[in-house]
Structures are given as structure tokens and as C-alpha cells.
Amino acid sequence: MKNCPNCNSEIEDNFEICWNCNYSLTENKIVEFEDPLEKKKDIDCLRCKVPLIFSGNFKFHEGTQFGVFGNLFEAFVNRESFDLYICPKCGKVEFFSPQIDT
């Protein structure tokens, strides 16, 4: 075991990056990683011409729950997923199909 020079956390001998602060022992700096799940688009508001803010991916479903059997009938419900973007100036909300990596 060795200690991270940045945050003093214990690191396994075969690791080159600190698990706590992402400090790279080979590059002697903190490494920034991009989140592969974050799929933001650069979209401007059609009204205000300012960049929309990505609010997240939301899952919606069509149909009703049928009392006690609600969970059973959920298998037959149409489910959709959308990325939600909000204009910080006018409050306009826009939905987009999730970006699919090809």
C-alpha cells in the first residue's frame, strides 16, 4: 500500500490513480474524467437564443394502474424516455429523444 500525495488516502500498489481524489501518480496531477452517461447537447432556446440547461433524463409511461394489479399490468404499458432541457431565461421546457451512441 502507498499513500496519495494529494489527499493521503491509501492506494493499492498496482493502482496509478487515487480512488478518492483522481490524482494520477504517473502524471503528478488530478485527472478529470468525463461522465459517459452524461449526454448533453448544445441547444439554444428558440425564443431567447440562450443555451438551454440539461435537466436530466426522465422516464414516462402511458396507461393507468389497475388497483392491486397495477404492478402486474405495468408490463403492458408503453414506456418512453426523454432528455429534458430548460431555458433559464423564459422557462421554456423542451423534450428530446435520448442521444444514442452508434
N, CA, C and O atoms as a MOPAC input file, in Angstrom:
PM7 MOZYME 1SCF
protein

 N      0.84000 1    -1.18000 1     0.00000 1
 C      0.00000 1     0.00000 1     0.00000 1
 C      0.89100 1     1.25200 1     0.00000 1
 O      1.96200 1     1.29300 1     0.60500 1
 N      0.39200 1     2.25900 1    -0.70600 1
 C      1.08500 1     3.54300 1    -0.72000 1
 C      0.06600 1     4.63300 1    -0.45200 1
 O     -1.13700 1     4.38600 1    -0.52900 1
 N      0.52200 1     5.82000 1    -0.14300 1
 C     -0.36400 1     6.93900 1     0.16200 1
 C     -0.36700 1     7.94700 1    -0.98100 1
 O      0.65300 1     8.19300 1    -1.62500 1
 N     -1.55000 1     8.52400 1    -1.21400 1
 C     -1.70300 1     9.55400 1    -2.23600 1
 C     -1.02100 1    10.83600 1    -1.75600 1
 O     -1.25400 1    11.25800 1    -0.62400 1
 N     -0.18200 1    11.46700 1    -2.59100 1
 C      0.47700 1    12.71200 1    -2.18100 1
 C     -0.49100 1    13.89500 1    -2.09300 1
 O     -0.16300 1    14.91300 1    -1.48300 1
 N     -1.67700 1    13.77300 1    -2.69500 1
 C     -2.63900 1    14.87100 1    -2.69600 1
 C     -3.57000 1    14.82100 1    -1.47700 1
 O     -3.72900 1    15.82000 1    -0.77600 1
 N     -4.19100 1    13.64400 1    -1.22400 1
 C     -5.17700 1    13.55600 1    -0.14200 1
 C     -4.78400 1    12.58600 1     0.95900 1
 O     -5.51400 1    12.44600 1     1.94000 1
 N     -3.65400 1    11.91500 1     0.82100 1
 C     -3.10000 1    10.99800 1     1.81800 1
 C     -3.94700 1     9.73500 1     2.00600 1
 O     -3.84700 1     9.08900 1     3.04900 1
 N     -4.77200 1     9.37100 1     1.03300 1
 C     -5.53700 1     8.12800 1     1.10100 1
 C     -4.64300 1     6.95700 1     0.72500 1
 O     -3.69300 1     7.11100 1    -0.04400 1
 N     -4.95100 1     5.79000 1     1.26900 1
 C     -4.18200 1     4.60000 1     0.93000 1
 C     -4.59100 1     4.09400 1    -0.45200 1
 O     -5.77700 1     4.01600 1    -0.77000 1
 N     -3.59600 1     3.75400 1    -1.26300 1
 C     -3.81700 1     3.27900 1    -2.63100 1
 C     -3.12300 1     1.92900 1    -2.77200 1
 O     -2.02400 1     1.72700 1    -2.25400 1
 N     -3.76800 1     1.01700 1    -3.47200 1
 C     -3.14200 1    -0.26900 1    -3.75700 1
 C     -1.86700 1    -0.04400 1    -4.56600 1
 O     -1.77700 1     0.91900 1    -5.32700 1
 N     -0.89200 1    -0.91800 1    -4.40700 1
 C      0.39500 1    -0.77300 1    -5.09000 1
 C      0.27000 1    -0.81400 1    -6.61100 1
 O      1.05700 1    -0.17100 1    -7.30500 1
 N     -0.70000 1    -1.55400 1    -7.14200 1
 C     -0.81400 1    -1.67400 1    -8.59600 1
 C     -1.70900 1    -0.58900 1    -9.21300 1
 O     -1.90600 1    -0.59300 1   -10.42900 1
 N     -2.25400 1     0.33500 1    -8.41900 1
 C     -3.07500 1     1.43300 1    -8.94500 1
 C     -2.20800 1     2.64600 1    -9.25000 1
 O     -1.24300 1     2.92900 1    -8.54100 1
 N     -2.56500 1     3.35700 1   -10.31400 1
 C     -1.83100 1     4.56200 1   -10.68900 1
 C     -2.63300 1     5.83100 1   -10.44000 1
 O     -2.09900 1     6.93500 1   -10.55400 1
 N     -3.92600 1     5.68400 1   -10.09800 1
 C     -4.79500 1     6.83600 1    -9.83400 1
 C     -5.46200 1     6.64300 1    -8.48300 1
 O     -5.94300 1     5.55400 1    -8.16800 1
 N     -5.48900 1     7.69900 1    -7.69300 1
 C     -6.11300 1     7.65500 1    -6.36800 1
 C     -7.62400 1     7.50100 1    -6.51500 1
 O     -8.25100 1     8.20900 1    -7.30400 1
 N     -8.19900 1     6.58600 1    -5.76500 1
 C     -9.63900 1     6.33800 1    -5.81400 1
 C    -10.43300 1     7.49100 1    -5.20000 1
 O    -11.61000 1     7.66300 1    -5.51600 1
 N     -9.81200 1     8.27000 1    -4.33900 1
 C    -10.52300 1     9.31800 1    -3.60000 1
 C    -10.54300 1    10.66000 1    -4.33300 1
 O    -11.57900 1    11.32400 1    -4.37800 1
 N     -9.42000 1    11.06000 1    -4.90100 1
 C     -9.32700 1    12.41200 1    -5.48200 1
 C     -8.91700 1    12.42700 1    -6.95100 1
 O     -8.74000 1    13.50500 1    -7.51900 1
 N     -8.76000 1    11.25500 1    -7.58800 1
 C     -8.36300 1    11.12600 1    -9.00000 1
 C     -6.97300 1    11.69400 1    -9.28100 1
 O     -6.70800 1    12.15300 1   -10.39200 1
 N     -6.10100 1    11.67000 1    -8.30400 1
 C     -4.73200 1    12.12700 1    -8.50300 1
 C     -3.95100 1    11.03400 1    -9.22900 1
 O     -3.91500 1     9.88900 1    -8.77800 1
 N     -3.32800 1    11.38900 1   -10.35200 1
 C     -2.54900 1    10.43900 1   -11.13100 1
 C     -1.10600 1    10.44700 1   -10.63000 1
 O     -0.44400 1    11.48500 1   -10.63700 1
 N     -0.63400 1     9.30200 1   -10.20300 1
 C      0.73900 1     9.19900 1    -9.71300 1
 C      1.75100 1     9.27000 1   -10.84700 1
 O      2.89200 1     9.67500 1   -10.62600 1
 N      1.35700 1     8.88700 1   -12.05000 1
 C      2.28100 1     8.93800 1   -13.18000 1
 C      2.36600 1    10.34400 1   -13.77900 1
 O      3.42800 1    10.75700 1   -14.24500 1
 N      1.23100 1    11.09200 1   -13.76700 1
 C      1.22400 1    12.43800 1   -14.34100 1
 C      1.40800 1    13.53700 1   -13.29400 1
 O      1.59500 1    14.70200 1   -13.64500 1
 N      1.35600 1    13.17300 1   -12.02300 1
 C      1.50600 1    14.12000 1   -10.90700 1
 C      0.51000 1    15.27400 1   -10.97000 1
 O      0.86300 1    16.43500 1   -10.76500 1
 N     -0.75800 1    14.92200 1   -11.26300 1
 C     -1.82300 1    15.92000 1   -11.27100 1
 C     -3.17000 1    15.22000 1   -11.12200 1
 O     -3.27100 1    14.00600 1   -11.30200 1
 N     -4.19800 1    15.99200 1   -10.79300 1
 C     -5.54800 1    15.44900 1   -10.69300 1
 C     -6.12000 1    15.30800 1   -12.09600 1
 O     -6.07800 1    16.24800 1   -12.88900 1
 N     -6.64900 1    14.13900 1   -12.39500 1
 C     -7.17200 1    13.83000 1   -13.72000 1
 C     -8.69000 1    13.99500 1   -13.69500 1
 O     -9.35900 1    13.52000 1   -12.77800 1
 N     -9.22700 1    14.67200 1   -14.71200 1
 C    -10.67100 1    14.84400 1   -14.84300 1
 C    -11.20700 1    13.78600 1   -15.79300 1
 O    -10.65300 1    13.58200 1   -16.87300 1
 N    -12.27400 1    13.11800 1   -15.40000 1
 C    -12.91000 1    12.10500 1   -16.23200 1
 C    -14.26700 1    12.62200 1   -16.69700 1
 O    -14.99700 1    13.26200 1   -15.93900 1
 N    -14.59400 1    12.33000 1   -17.96400 1
 C    -15.90900 1    12.68000 1   -18.48300 1
 C    -16.88800 1    11.57800 1   -18.10700 1
 O    -16.55000 1    10.39500 1   -18.15200 1
 N    -18.10000 1    11.97000 1   -17.73800 1
 C    -19.13600 1    11.01600 1   -17.38700 1
 C    -19.72100 1    10.43400 1   -18.66900 1
 O    -20.33500 1    11.17200 1   -19.44000 1
 N    -19.55100 1     9.12600 1   -18.92800 1
 C    -20.06400 1     8.55300 1   -20.17500 1
 C    -21.58500 1     8.54000 1   -20.23400 1
 O    -22.15100 1     8.42600 1   -21.32100 1
 N    -22.25700 1     8.65300 1   -19.09900 1
 C    -23.71300 1     8.64600 1   -19.08400 1
 C    -24.30000 1    10.02200 1   -19.36100 1
 O    -25.48200 1    10.15100 1   -19.67700 1
 N    -23.48200 1    11.03000 1   -19.24100 1
 C    -23.97100 1    12.38600 1   -19.46300 1
 C    -23.94500 1    12.68100 1   -20.96000 1
 O    -22.87900 1    12.73100 1   -21.57300 1
 N    -25.12200 1    12.87500 1   -21.53700 1
 C    -25.23300 1    13.03500 1   -22.98600 1
 C    -25.88000 1    14.37300 1   -23.29900 1
 O    -26.96500 1    14.41600 1   -23.87800 1
 N    -25.24100 1    15.44100 1   -22.93100 1
 C    -25.81500 1    16.75700 1   -23.15000 1
 C    -25.59200 1    17.21500 1   -24.59100 1
 O    -24.58100 1    16.89400 1   -25.21700 1
 N    -26.56200 1    17.97100 1   -25.09600 1
 C    -26.46000 1    18.57800 1   -26.41500 1
 C    -26.34100 1    20.08100 1   -26.21300 1
 O    -26.81100 1    20.61100 1   -25.20600 1
 N    -25.72300 1    20.76200 1   -27.14900 1
 C    -25.66600 1    22.22000 1   -27.11500 1
 C    -26.85500 1    22.74200 1   -27.90900 1
 O    -26.83000 1    22.77400 1   -29.13900 1
 N    -27.90900 1    23.15700 1   -27.18100 1
 C    -29.14600 1    23.60400 1   -27.80700 1
 C    -29.48800 1    24.98700 1   -27.27600 1
 O    -29.40500 1    25.23400 1   -26.07200 1
 N    -29.87300 1    25.89400 1   -28.17700 1
 C    -30.29100 1    27.23600 1   -27.77900 1
 C    -31.80600 1    27.32400 1   -27.77200 1
 O    -32.48000 1    26.64500 1   -28.54700 1
 N    -32.34400 1    28.17300 1   -26.88600 1
 C    -33.77400 1    28.42600 1   -26.82200 1
 C    -34.20700 1    29.12700 1   -28.11100 1
 O    -33.55600 1    30.06700 1   -28.56800 1
 N    -35.30900 1    28.65700 1   -28.68700 1
 C    -35.79800 1    29.24900 1   -29.93500 1
 C    -36.30300 1    30.67200 1   -29.72600 1
 O    -36.28400 1    31.47500 1   -30.65800 1
 N    -36.75400 1    30.99500 1   -28.51700 1
 C    -37.28200 1    32.32400 1   -28.22800 1
 C    -36.19200 1    33.29700 1   -27.80400 1
 O    -36.10000 1    34.40600 1   -28.33200 1
 N    -35.36000 1    32.87400 1   -26.83900 1
 C    -34.40000 1    33.78800 1   -26.19500 1
 C    -32.99900 1    33.73100 1   -26.78700 1
 O    -32.19500 1    34.63500 1   -26.55800 1
 N    -32.70000 1    32.69200 1   -27.53900 1
 C    -31.36500 1    32.49600 1   -28.13500 1
 C    -30.26900 1    32.32500 1   -27.07600 1
 O    -29.11400 1    32.66800 1   -27.32500 1
 N    -30.62500 1    31.79300 1   -25.88900 1
 C    -29.65000 1    31.48000 1   -24.84800 1
 C    -29.55400 1    29.94900 1   -24.74100 1
 O    -30.51100 1    29.24900 1   -25.07300 1
 N    -28.41200 1    29.42800 1   -24.28200 1
 C    -28.26800 1    27.96500 1   -24.18300 1
 C    -29.25500 1    27.36800 1   -23.17800 1
 O    -29.44300 1    27.89700 1   -22.08200 1
 N    -29.88700 1    26.24800 1   -23.57600 1
 C    -30.76900 1    25.51900 1   -22.67100 1
 C    -29.93000 1    24.72300 1   -21.68200 1
 O    -28.82000 1    24.29800 1   -22.00200 1
 N    -30.46100 1    24.52100 1   -20.48400 1
 C    -29.77900 1    23.78200 1   -19.42700 1
 C    -30.32600 1    22.35900 1   -19.40800 1
 O    -31.53700 1    22.15000 1   -19.33800 1
 N    -29.42100 1    21.38600 1   -19.47000 1
 C    -29.81400 1    19.97800 1   -19.40600 1
 C    -30.27600 1    19.67400 1   -17.99200 1
 O    -29.54100 1    19.90300 1   -17.03100 1
 N    -31.50000 1    19.15300 1   -17.85900 1
 C    -32.06900 1    18.87600 1   -16.54500 1
 C    -32.05200 1    17.39300 1   -16.20300 1
 O    -32.26400 1    17.03000 1   -15.04600 1
 N    -31.80700 1    16.53800 1   -17.17200 1
 C    -31.72500 1    15.10900 1   -16.90200 1
 C    -32.57200 1    14.30300 1   -17.85800 1
 O    -33.25100 1    14.84200 1   -18.73100 1
 N    -32.51500 1    12.99100 1   -17.67100 1
 C    -33.29800 1    12.07000 1   -18.48200 1
 C    -34.47100 1    11.59700 1   -17.64200 1
 O    -34.28400 1    11.10300 1   -16.53000 1
 N    -35.67700 1    11.74500 1   -18.16800 1
 C    -36.87900 1    11.38700 1   -17.43200 1
 C    -37.62100 1    10.28600 1   -18.16600 1
 O    -37.71000 1    10.28400 1   -19.39300 1
 N    -38.15500 1     9.34400 1   -17.38500 1
 C    -38.88600 1     8.21900 1   -17.93800 1
 C    -40.37400 1     8.41400 1   -17.67000 1
 O    -40.78300 1     8.67200 1   -16.53800 1
 N    -41.16600 1     8.28900 1   -18.70800 1
 C    -42.61300 1     8.44200 1   -18.62400 1
 C    -43.26100 1     7.15500 1   -19.10100 1
 O    -42.65200 1     6.38400 1   -19.84300 1
 N    -44.48500 1     6.92400 1   -18.68000 1
 C    -45.22800 1     5.77800 1   -19.20300 1
 C    -46.67100 1     6.15900 1   -19.43200 1
 O    -47.23400 1     7.00700 1   -18.74100 1
 N    -47.26100 1     5.49900 1   -20.43300 1
 C    -48.65900 1     5.70600 1   -20.76000 1
 C    -49.46500 1     4.56600 1   -20.15900 1
 O    -48.99700 1     3.42900 1   -20.10200 1
 N    -50.64900 1     4.86600 1   -19.72100 1
 C    -51.50700 1     3.82600 1   -19.17400 1
 C    -51.92400 1     4.16200 1   -17.76100 1
 O    -51.48400 1     5.15800 1   -17.18700 1
 N    -52.76200 1     3.33400 1   -17.21900 1
 C    -53.25200 1     3.54100 1   -15.85900 1
 C    -52.87500 1     2.35800 1   -15.01200 1
 O    -52.62900 1     1.26600 1   -15.52300 1
 N    -52.82900 1     2.57200 1   -13.72200 1
 C    -52.60400 1     1.46600 1   -12.80300 1
 C    -53.96300 1     0.90500 1   -12.41000 1
 O    -54.89500 1     1.66100 1   -12.13500 1
 N    -54.07500 1    -0.39900 1   -12.38500 1
 C    -55.34200 1    -1.06000 1   -12.11600 1
 C    -55.36200 1    -1.60700 1   -10.69500 1
 O    -55.32000 1    -2.82200 1   -10.50300 1
 N    -55.42600 1    -0.74100 1    -9.71200 1
 C    -55.56800 1    -1.15200 1    -8.31400 1
 C    -54.48400 1    -2.09100 1    -7.85700 1
 O    -53.29400 1    -1.80800 1    -7.99900 1
 N    -54.90600 1    -3.22000 1    -7.30300 1
 C    -53.97700 1    -4.20600 1    -6.74100 1
 C    -53.08000 1    -4.78800 1    -7.82800 1
 O    -51.93200 1    -5.14300 1    -7.56000 1
 N    -53.59500 1    -4.89000 1    -9.05600 1
 C    -52.84300 1    -5.49300 1   -10.15600 1
 C    -51.98600 1    -4.47600 1   -10.90800 1
 O    -51.50200 1    -4.77300 1   -12.00100 1
 N    -51.79100 1    -3.29500 1   -10.35200 1
 C    -51.04100 1    -2.24100 1   -11.02600 1
 C    -49.66200 1    -2.67800 1   -11.46000 1
 O    -49.26900 1    -2.42600 1   -12.59900 1
 N    -48.91400 1    -3.32700 1   -10.57900 1
 C    -47.55900 1    -3.76200 1   -10.92300 1
 C    -47.56100 1    -4.84600 1   -11.99000 1
 O    -46.65400 1    -4.89800 1   -12.82000 1
 N    -48.57100 1    -5.71600 1   -11.97700 1
 C    -48.66100 1    -6.77300 1   -12.97500 1
 C    -48.90700 1    -6.18300 1   -14.36500 1
 O    -48.30800 1    -6.62600 1   -15.34500 1
 N    -49.79300 1    -5.18200 1   -14.44800 1
 C    -50.12500 1    -4.59200 1   -15.73500 1
 C    -49.07400 1    -3.59200 1   -16.22100 1
 O    -49.15400 1    -3.12500 1   -17.35700 1
 N    -48.08800 1    -3.25400 1   -15.38000 1
 C    -47.00600 1    -2.36300 1   -15.80900 1
 C    -46.22000 1    -2.98300 1   -16.96400 1
 O    -45.59300 1    -2.25700 1   -17.73500 1
 N    -46.24200 1    -4.29000 1   -17.09500 1
 C    -45.52500 1    -4.96600 1   -18.18500 1
 C    -46.13500 1    -4.63000 1   -19.54000 1
 O    -45.46800 1    -4.75000 1   -20.56800 1
 N    -47.40400 1    -4.20800 1   -19.54900 1
 C    -48.09400 1    -3.92600 1   -20.80000 1
 C    -48.20400 1    -2.43500 1   -21.09000 1
 O    -48.96700 1    -2.02600 1   -21.96500 1
 N    -47.46100 1    -1.63500 1   -20.37300 1
 C    -47.53400 1    -0.18300 1   -20.50900 1
 C    -46.44300 1     0.30100 1   -21.45300 1
 O    -45.32800 1    -0.22000 1   -21.42700 1
 N    -46.75000 1     1.29000 1   -22.28500 1
 C    -45.77500 1     1.88500 1   -23.19400 1
 C    -44.88000 1     2.83800 1   -22.40300 1
 O    -45.38100 1     3.78300 1   -21.79600 1
 N    -43.58800 1     2.61000 1   -22.40000 1
 C    -42.64800 1     3.45000 1   -21.65300 1
 C    -41.76700 1     4.21700 1   -22.63200 1
 O    -41.31500 1     3.67900 1   -23.64300 1
 N    -41.53500 1     5.48500 1   -22.30800 1
 C    -40.68000 1     6.34600 1   -23.12300 1
 C    -39.68400 1     7.05500 1   -22.21400 1
 O    -39.94700 1     7.26800 1   -21.03100 1
 N    -38.54800 1     7.41300 1   -22.77700 1
 C    -37.51400 1     8.13500 1   -22.05600 1
 C    -37.14100 1     9.37200 1   -22.86600 1
 O    -36.94000 1     9.28700 1   -24.07800 1
 N    -37.04800 1    10.52300 1   -22.19900 1
 C    -36.72800 1    11.77400 1   -22.87500 1
 C    -35.68100 1    12.56100 1   -22.10100 1
 O    -35.64200 1    12.51800 1   -20.87200 1
 N    -34.82700 1    13.28500 1   -22.83400 1
 C    -33.91600 1    14.25200 1   -22.22400 1
 C    -34.67400 1    15.56000 1   -22.08300 1
 O    -35.33600 1    16.00000 1   -23.02300 1
 N    -34.58300 1    16.18700 1   -20.91400 1
 C    -35.31300 1    17.41900 1   -20.63200 1
 C    -34.34000 1    18.58600 1   -20.58500 1
 O    -33.32500 1    18.52600 1   -19.89100 1
 N    -34.65100 1    19.65700 1   -21.33000 1
 C    -33.84700 1    20.87300 1   -21.35400 1
 C    -34.73800 1    22.04800 1   -20.96500 1
 O    -35.90200 1    22.10900 1   -21.36200 1
 N    -34.18100 1    22.99200 1   -20.17900 1
 C    -34.94700 1    24.13300 1   -19.68300 1
 C    -34.22300 1    25.42400 1   -20.03500 1
 O    -33.00100 1    25.50700 1   -19.91200 1
 N    -34.98200 1    26.44300 1   -20.47700 1
 C    -34.41200 1    27.76300 1   -20.74800 1
 C    -34.32800 1    28.52200 1   -19.42500 1
 O    -35.34400 1    28.67800 1   -18.74700 1
 N    -33.13500 1    29.00100 1   -19.03900 1
 C    -33.00700 1    29.72600 1   -17.77600 1
 C    -33.63900 1    31.12000 1   -17.80800 1
 O    -33.86700 1    31.73000 1   -16.76300 1
 N    -33.91700 1    31.61500 1   -19.01200 1
 C    -34.45100 1    32.97200 1   -19.13400 1
 C    -35.98100 1    32.99000 1   -19.14800 1
 O    -36.59700 1    33.72700 1   -18.37900 1
 N    -36.60300 1    32.17800 1   -20.02300 1
 C    -38.06400 1    32.22800 1   -20.16400 1
 C    -38.77000 1    31.03200 1   -19.53600 1
 O    -39.99300 1    31.05100 1   -19.39300 1
 N    -38.03100 1    29.99400 1   -19.15800 1
 C    -38.63100 1    28.82800 1   -18.52700 1
 C    -39.18900 1    27.79700 1   -19.47900 1
 O    -39.80900 1    26.82600 1   -19.04400 1
 N    -38.98100 1    27.98900 1   -20.78200 1
 C    -39.47100 1    27.02700 1   -21.77500 1
 C    -38.82100 1    25.66900 1   -21.53000 1
 O    -37.62700 1    25.58100 1   -21.24300 1
 N    -39.62000 1    24.61700 1   -21.64600 1
 C    -39.14400 1    23.24800 1   -21.45300 1
 C    -39.22300 1    22.53100 1   -22.79200 1
 O    -40.22200 1    22.63000 1   -23.50400 1
 N    -38.15400 1    21.80300 1   -23.12900 1
 C    -38.13800 1    21.03100 1   -24.36900 1
 C    -37.71300 1    19.60200 1   -24.06600 1
 O    -36.81100 1    19.36000 1   -23.26500 1
 N    -38.38300 1    18.66100 1   -24.72400 1
 C    -38.05200 1    17.25400 1   -24.61500 1
 C    -37.39800 1    16.79500 1   -25.91000 1
 O    -37.80300 1    17.19300 1   -27.00300 1
 N    -36.37500 1    15.94600 1   -25.77000 1
 C    -35.68900 1    15.37600 1   -26.92300 1
 C    -35.52200 1    13.89000 1   -26.70200 1
 O    -35.40600 1    13.43100 1   -25.56600 1
 N    -35.50900 1    13.13600 1   -27.79400 1
 C    -35.21100 1    11.71000 1   -27.69400 1
 C    -33.79300 1    11.56700 1   -27.17900 1
 O    -32.91900 1    12.35000 1   -27.54800 1
 N    -33.55100 1    10.57100 1   -26.32500 1
 C    -32.19700 1    10.39400 1   -25.80000 1
 C    -31.20800 1    10.14200 1   -26.92100 1
 O    -31.51200 1     9.46400 1   -27.90200 1
 N    -30.01500 1    10.70400 1   -26.75300 1
 C    -28.97200 1    10.53100 1   -27.75100 1
 C    -28.44900 1     9.11000 1   -27.67000 1
 O    -28.08600 1     8.62700 1   -26.59800 1
 N    -28.41600 1     8.44900 1   -28.81100 1
 C    -27.95400 1     7.05900 1   -28.86600 1
 C    -26.57400 1     7.02600 1   -29.49400 1
 O    -26.36900 1     7.55500 1   -30.58700 1
 N    -25.61800 1     6.39600 1   -28.79700 1
 C    -24.26800 1     6.26900 1   -29.33000 1
 C    -24.25500 1     5.18200 1   -30.39000 1
 O    -24.79000 1     4.09300 1   -30.17800 1
 N    -23.64300 1     5.47700 1   -31.53500 1
 C    -23.55900 1     4.49000 1   -32.60500 1
 C    -22.14700 1     4.00400 1   -32.77700 1
 O    -21.88400 1     3.16500 1   -33.63800 1

